[in-house]
Amino acid sequence: MPTETVAFSMQLNPGCEAEYRRRHDTIWPELKAALLDAGVIDYRIFLEPGSNRLFAVLTRRADHGLDALRDSEVMRRWWAMMADIMQTNPDASPVETALAPMFVLSSED
């Protein structure tokens, strides 16, 4: 099945690094299941120390259902729970900045 990889950045509030990690270390099983069911294959988030900038790399099935997941109850609850430690939009979703791919090295090439 074809896949695609996307990357984006988010902004963590200063001093919230440990809490962000703690919350993700205990991610709700129903959210994990919803992400996998929506077509997420691999999802990684990295922190740039000093800037509090989070960089996410997500690989998903080409026929993913992530757009619909935005309206799910579990995603809305997660966003509400995370809103106190990161920059968010009015609907509590994280402010995301899409990152443009500049270089790819793959064993499949």
N, C-alpha and C positions, 0 to 999 in steps of 0.2 A: 504494500500500500504506500502511495506517495506521501512524503512528509514535507514540512517546511519549518524553518527555524526563524524566529523573530527575536529581536532584542529591544529592550526599552529601559529607561532609567526612571527612578522615583526618588523622592527626597525624604529622608528620615529626619525627624526633629533632633536637635542636639541633645546628647545625653541619653538617648533611647536605644542605643545599640544592644545592650544586654536584654532589655525587655522585648525588642523585636525578635531576637534570637530565641528567647524563651517561648514566646507565643508560637513561633514557627516550629520549634522542637516538639510542641504539643499540639500540632495542627489537628483540628477536629477530624475524626475518621469520615464523617459524612461529607466534609469539604474535599478531602483527598479523593474519595470515591467519585464525587461530582466532577472534579477536574479530570480524572482518568476517564470517566464515562464520556466526557465532552471531547476527548481526543488528545489530551496531553500525554506525551510520551516521556518527556524529560523536562524538568523545570528547575532552574538553578538561579539563585540570587546571591550577588556578591556585594560587599560593602567596600567603598573606597575610604579608608581611614582619613580622618581630618576634614573631609568634605561632607560626610554623612550622605553621600550619594549612593544609592542602591542601583546595581546593574543586573537586570534580569535577562536570562537567555532561556527561551522556551521552544521546544520542538514539539510539534503537533501534527496530527494527521491532516492531510490536505482537506479532507471533508469534515473537519472539526466542528463542534457545536459550541464554541466558546462565546460567541455573541449572545446566544440564548442564555448561557449561564449567568451573564450579567444581571438578568432579571430574576434569578432564583432566590428563594428565601435564604438559603444557606450562605450564598455569596453576599447578600445584603447584610446579614448578621455579622459576617467576618469583617466586611468593610467598616461597619459601625464600631466593632470592637477595636479595630486598628486605627481609627481616625484620630485618636488622642496622641499618637506617636509619629505621625507622618503627615505630609501635605496632602490634602484631599480636595476633591471637587464638592460642589454643593450636595450631591447625592451620596457623599462619603466614600466614593470610589477614589483610589489613589490617583494623584496627578501623575500621568505617565507621559514620557517623551520618547517617541519612537527613535531608535538608533538605526542609522543607515549602514548596511554592510559595506565594508571597505576591503576585506580580504578574507578568503576562505581557503583552508587547506583541508582536504578530506581524503581518506584512504579510498574513497569510491571514485576519485578522479583518475 
